[in-house]
């Protein structure tokens, strides 16, 4: 809540695995997100806000000047990483709050 990110590499504010729900990401400003070739594979196409599960609350956030995406809804069939499971489908989940 109430963070400022400037000139940072890779995804800046994110919920990574896709299993996380009902988080409140509030009033953040991200400016000048840069691509990276040495972090996660997806950091080559970075997002100010990388969203892997839509069932969260994104309120009052602002993105400006990313090398690729401001807000990236990167939805997969199932969560990935340490939270991997076939019992949840982020792609079919309803959007929480986005304003």
C-alpha positions as CSV (number, residue, x, y, z in Angstrom):
1,X,0.0,0.0,0.0
2,X,1.2,3.5,-1.0
3,X,4.5,2.5,-2.6
4,X,6.4,4.3,-5.3
5,X,8.5,2.3,-7.7
6,X,10.8,4.2,-10.2
7,X,13.1,2.9,-12.9
8,X,13.1,-0.7,-11.6
9,X,13.9,-3.9,-13.6
10,X,11.4,-6.7,-14.2
11,X,7.9,-7.0,-12.8
12,X,7.4,-4.5,-10.0
13,X,4.2,-5.2,-8.0
14,X,2.8,-8.7,-8.5
15,X,1.1,-11.7,-7.1
16,X,3.2,-14.4,-8.7
17,X,1.9,-18.0,-8.5
18,X,-1.7,-17.4,-9.4
19,X,-3.2,-19.0,-6.3
20,X,-3.4,-15.9,-4.2
21,X,-6.8,-14.3,-3.7
22,X,-8.5,-11.4,-1.8
23,X,-5.3,-9.4,-1.5
24,X,-5.6,-5.6,-1.4
25,X,-3.1,-3.8,-3.6
26,X,-3.8,-0.1,-2.9
27,X,-2.6,3.3,-4.1
28,X,0.7,2.4,-5.7
29,X,2.6,4.4,-8.4
30,X,5.0,2.6,-10.7
31,X,7.0,4.6,-13.2
32,X,9.6,3.5,-15.8
33,X,9.6,-0.3,-15.6
34,X,12.6,-1.8,-17.4
35,X,13.1,-5.1,-19.1
36,X,15.6,-7.6,-17.7
37,X,17.2,-10.6,-19.3
38,X,18.6,-12.0,-16.0
39,X,15.6,-12.4,-13.7
40,X,12.4,-14.4,-14.5
41,X,11.8,-15.3,-18.1
42,X,8.7,-13.1,-18.1
43,X,10.8,-10.1,-16.9
44,X,11.9,-9.7,-20.6
45,X,8.4,-8.3,-21.1
46,X,7.9,-6.6,-17.7
47,X,4.7,-5.2,-16.2
48,X,4.3,-2.5,-13.7
49,X,1.6,-4.7,-12.2
50,X,1.7,-8.4,-13.0
51,X,-1.6,-10.0,-12.2
52,X,-1.8,-13.8,-12.3
53,X,-5.2,-14.2,-10.4
54,X,-7.9,-11.7,-11.0
55,X,-9.7,-12.3,-7.6
56,X,-7.8,-9.6,-5.8
57,X,-8.5,-5.9,-5.1
58,X,-6.5,-3.4,-7.2
59,X,-7.6,0.1,-6.1
60,X,-6.1,3.5,-6.9
61,X,-2.9,2.1,-8.6
62,X,-1.1,3.9,-11.4
63,X,1.4,2.7,-14.1
64,X,3.4,4.8,-16.4
65,X,6.2,4.2,-18.9
66,X,6.8,0.4,-18.8
67,X,9.0,-1.3,-21.5
68,X,6.0,-3.6,-22.1
69,X,2.8,-3.6,-19.9
70,X,1.2,-1.3,-17.3
71,X,-1.2,-3.9,-15.9
72,X,-0.7,-7.4,-17.3
73,X,-3.4,-10.0,-16.6
74,X,-1.3,-13.1,-17.3
75,X,-3.9,-15.8,-16.5
76,X,-3.0,-19.5,-16.7
77,X,-5.1,-22.6,-16.5
78,X,-3.5,-23.5,-13.1
79,X,-1.3,-21.9,-10.5
80,X,2.5,-22.3,-11.1
81,X,5.6,-22.4,-8.9
82,X,5.5,-23.6,-5.3
83,X,1.7,-23.2,-5.2
84,X,1.1,-25.4,-8.3
85,X,-2.2,-27.3,-8.2
86,X,-4.7,-28.5,-10.7
87,X,-7.7,-27.8,-8.4
88,X,-7.8,-24.0,-9.2
89,X,-8.2,-22.2,-12.6
90,X,-7.2,-18.5,-12.4
91,X,-8.3,-18.1,-16.0
92,X,-11.9,-18.8,-14.9
93,X,-12.0,-16.7,-11.7
94,X,-14.1,-13.6,-11.5
95,X,-12.3,-10.2,-11.3
96,X,-12.2,-8.8,-7.7
97,X,-12.0,-5.0,-7.6
98,X,-10.2,-3.0,-10.3
99,X,-10.5,0.8,-10.1
